[in-house]
Amino acid sequence: MAEIPAAFREHHHADVSGGWLRPAVFGAMDGLVTNIALIAGVGGGGVSADNILLSGVAGLVAGAISMGLGEYTSVSSANEQVAAEIAKERRELELNPEAEAWELAQAWVRRGVPEEVAEQLAAALAKNPEEELRAHVREELGVDPDDRPSPWTAAISSFVCFSIGAIVPLLPYLLGFTSLWLALGFGAVGLFVAGAIVARFTGKRWWRSGARQLLLGVAAAGATYLIGLLIGVQIT
């Protein structure tokens, strides 16, 4: 049986509105890199395994709360700005309907629609004020007024995924091991796996995505380890 064309199927595209995937990926990667680098820096300073665990747990809690609050504030502010611009566009449509219809038609003309057809479409759309407003918002702001991300979804996704990422390098210490390099090894595996999982959504090669994230994490951990090593030597 022939495959049904995508145009005739509902939801044949992934969600790209930024509702949960962006904060989830950002949270997980940030949790991994932050705590791996934190553990490497503290461990490089020569402190005990108990102090490394304490630092890592503190970093997990503080980072997860910060990420959640930051995402909520960021997405809420962006939505409020979009709402203000939509209100401004609504007022313009009420005050200058002819000029706004011409503006919309010209936007379509620039996309290759014949001017006469574009003007007819704009005039027809003007009979439905809400759809006309949506068309103006999409053309002028580049956003869909009915598909704005939820600040709660972003905050919870970021909080949970940061926590998951940050706990990975702490697992050896929580299981009773005391080796810094074992913890960093757990973190390296977590970085690669997280990058490979992201490839599932982006269509990129999983090994390349995993290797990229691993290299970035190693660079961050290497820098903090050297700093910890230098500071630890000075203190002693």
Disulfide bonds with the S-S distance in Angstrom:
none
